[in-house]
Amino acid sequence: AVLNMPADFAPTAGWGCGDFPCENDVEGFLGRIRVPAGYTVEHVGKFPGQPMQITYGMAGRLYATVLAGGTRNGAVYALNAAGRAERYSGDFISPIGLAFQPGTQTLYVTARVTIGAGGGLWRVPPGGGTPEAVITDLPCCFSLIDNQPNGIIFGPDGYLYLGIGALT
């Protein structure tokens, strides 16, 4: 086992946009992000909107659930070889969780069924396209922003594990 020491805290003042670098200040963000010794940070591209969760696919392509235009609506995007985002699948309400089924190109996404009720899990076929609802009656939506199905991961047993926010 290897114990990674925590990274130093980044400075929180002196940036052009308050406590953070401005949106297009890539070098500023790279300087602000701290990682433990032996790790590096590099810029690989930019997603349009607010990325919620990221994952790599089998071919090393980076995918993200992204909220668009300051809303709770979004889609899944993937970065192409040039680091530009391309829409992969979408029209989700508050998409967050994102995980590929191991050994496949089948992607799973957690989101809301409606803005105020119902959490769900969707399966996106290899290559993108129209998502298929797998489960649409998960606990959800105790508030507008939080408390919904979110982080997902496949365990070593092959099962999909899903977190759901709550009021406690």
C-alpha positions as CSV (number, residue, x, y, z in Angstrom):
1,A,0.0,0.0,0.0
2,V,1.1,3.5,-0.7
3,L,0.2,6.5,1.5
4,N,-0.2,9.7,-0.4
5,M,0.5,12.8,1.6
6,P,-2.1,15.6,1.4
7,A,-1.4,18.4,-1.0
8,D,-0.6,21.9,0.2
9,F,-3.5,24.4,0.3
10,A,-3.7,26.7,-2.7
11,P,-3.6,30.5,-2.4
12,T,-7.1,32.0,-2.2
13,A,-6.5,35.6,-3.0
14,G,-5.0,37.7,-5.8
15,W,-6.9,36.2,-8.7
16,G,-8.6,38.3,-11.4
17,C,-12.0,36.9,-10.5
18,G,-12.0,37.1,-6.7
19,D,-10.9,33.9,-5.0
20,F,-10.4,32.1,-8.3
21,P,-8.8,32.6,-11.6
22,C,-11.0,33.9,-14.4
23,E,-12.8,31.4,-16.6
24,N,-10.2,31.4,-19.4
25,D,-7.1,31.6,-17.2
26,V,-5.9,28.1,-17.7
27,E,-2.4,28.8,-16.2
28,G,-4.1,30.4,-13.2
29,F,-6.2,27.3,-12.5
30,L,-3.2,25.0,-13.1
31,G,-1.3,27.0,-10.5
32,R,-4.2,27.0,-8.0
33,I,-4.9,23.2,-8.2
34,R,-2.6,21.4,-5.7
35,V,-1.8,17.7,-5.8
36,P,0.4,15.4,-3.7
37,A,4.1,15.0,-4.6
38,G,4.5,12.6,-7.6
39,Y,1.3,13.8,-9.3
40,T,0.8,16.3,-12.0
41,V,-2.0,18.4,-13.3
42,E,-2.6,19.2,-17.0
43,H,-5.2,20.9,-19.0
44,V,-6.9,18.6,-21.5
45,G,-9.9,20.6,-22.7
46,K,-12.9,22.5,-21.7
47,F,-16.6,21.5,-21.4
48,P,-19.4,23.9,-22.2
49,G,-21.1,24.7,-19.0
50,Q,-20.7,23.3,-15.5
51,P,-19.2,19.8,-15.4
52,M,-20.7,17.7,-12.6
53,Q,-18.8,14.4,-12.8
54,I,-16.1,13.1,-15.2
55,T,-14.9,9.6,-16.2
56,Y,-12.6,8.1,-18.8
57,G,-14.0,5.7,-21.4
58,M,-12.2,2.6,-22.8
59,A,-10.3,4.5,-25.5
60,G,-9.0,7.1,-23.0
61,R,-11.6,9.7,-24.0
62,L,-12.8,12.0,-21.2
63,Y,-16.6,12.3,-20.6
64,A,-18.6,14.6,-18.3
65,T,-22.1,15.3,-17.2
66,V,-22.5,19.0,-17.9
67,L,-25.2,21.5,-16.8
68,A,-25.9,24.0,-19.5
69,G,-26.3,27.8,-19.5
70,G,-26.7,28.2,-15.7
71,T,-29.7,25.8,-15.7
72,R,-30.3,22.4,-14.2
73,N,-30.6,20.9,-17.7
74,G,-27.7,19.2,-19.3
75,A,-26.1,16.4,-21.3
76,V,-23.1,14.1,-21.5
77,Y,-20.2,15.5,-23.4
78,A,-16.9,13.9,-24.5
79,L,-13.6,15.6,-25.4
80,N,-12.3,14.9,-28.9
81,A,-8.6,14.5,-29.6
82,A,-8.2,18.2,-30.0
83,G,-9.6,18.8,-26.5
84,R,-12.9,20.3,-27.8
85,A,-16.2,19.1,-26.3
86,E,-18.7,17.2,-28.4
87,R,-22.2,16.3,-27.3
88,Y,-22.4,12.6,-26.7
89,S,-25.9,12.0,-25.3
90,G,-28.4,14.1,-23.6
91,D,-31.3,16.1,-22.6
92,F,-31.2,15.2,-18.9
93,I,-32.6,17.1,-15.9
94,S,-29.8,17.7,-13.5
95,P,-27.4,15.0,-14.7
96,I,-24.6,14.1,-12.2
97,G,-23.4,10.5,-11.9
98,L,-21.5,9.0,-14.8
99,A,-19.8,5.5,-15.1
100,F,-19.0,3.0,-17.8
101,Q,-19.9,-0.6,-17.3
102,P,-16.5,-2.3,-17.0
103,G,-15.1,-3.8,-20.2
104,T,-17.8,-2.1,-22.3
105,Q,-18.7,1.2,-23.9
106,T,-22.1,1.3,-22.2
107,L,-22.4,4.4,-20.1
108,Y,-24.8,5.0,-17.1
109,V,-26.0,8.4,-16.0
110,T,-27.9,9.5,-12.9
111,A,-30.3,12.5,-13.2
112,R,-33.8,13.6,-12.2
113,V,-37.0,12.5,-13.9
114,T,-38.5,16.0,-13.5
115,I,-37.0,19.1,-11.8
116,G,-39.0,18.5,-8.6
117,A,-39.6,14.8,-8.3
118,G,-38.2,11.4,-9.2
119,G,-34.6,10.3,-9.5
120,G,-33.4,8.0,-12.2
121,L,-30.7,5.9,-13.8
122,W,-30.2,5.9,-17.6
123,R,-28.2,3.6,-19.9
124,V,-26.5,5.3,-22.9
125,P,-25.7,2.8,-25.7
126,P,-22.1,2.6,-27.1
127,G,-21.4,5.5,-29.4
128,G,-23.9,7.8,-27.7
129,G,-27.5,8.3,-28.8
130,T,-30.8,8.2,-27.0
131,P,-30.6,7.2,-23.3
132,E,-32.8,4.4,-22.1
133,A,-34.4,4.7,-18.6
134,V,-33.3,1.8,-16.3
135,I,-34.9,3.1,-13.0
136,T,-37.1,6.1,-12.7
137,D,-38.5,5.9,-9.1
138,L,-35.4,6.6,-7.0
139,P,-35.7,8.9,-4.0
140,C,-35.1,12.4,-5.1
141,C,-35.5,16.1,-4.9
142,F,-35.8,17.3,-1.3
143,S,-34.4,20.6,-2.6
144,L,-33.9,22.2,-6.0
145,I,-30.2,21.7,-6.2
146,D,-29.1,18.8,-3.9
147,N,-30.6,15.5,-2.7
148,Q,-30.9,13.4,-5.8
149,P,-29.2,10.3,-7.3
150,N,-25.6,11.4,-7.9
151,G,-22.3,9.6,-7.8
152,I,-22.2,6.1,-9.4
153,I,-19.4,3.5,-9.7
154,F,-19.1,-0.2,-10.6
155,G,-17.6,-2.3,-7.9
156,P,-15.1,-5.2,-8.3
157,D,-18.2,-7.5,-8.0
158,G,-19.7,-6.0,-11.2
159,Y,-22.6,-4.4,-9.4
160,L,-23.4,-0.7,-9.9
161,Y,-23.4,1.3,-6.7
162,L,-25.3,4.6,-6.6
163,G,-25.3,7.4,-4.0
164,I,-28.5,9.3,-3.3
165,G,-28.4,12.6,-1.3
166,A,-30.7,13.1,1.6
167,L,-31.6,15.7,4.1
168,T,-29.3,14.2,6.7
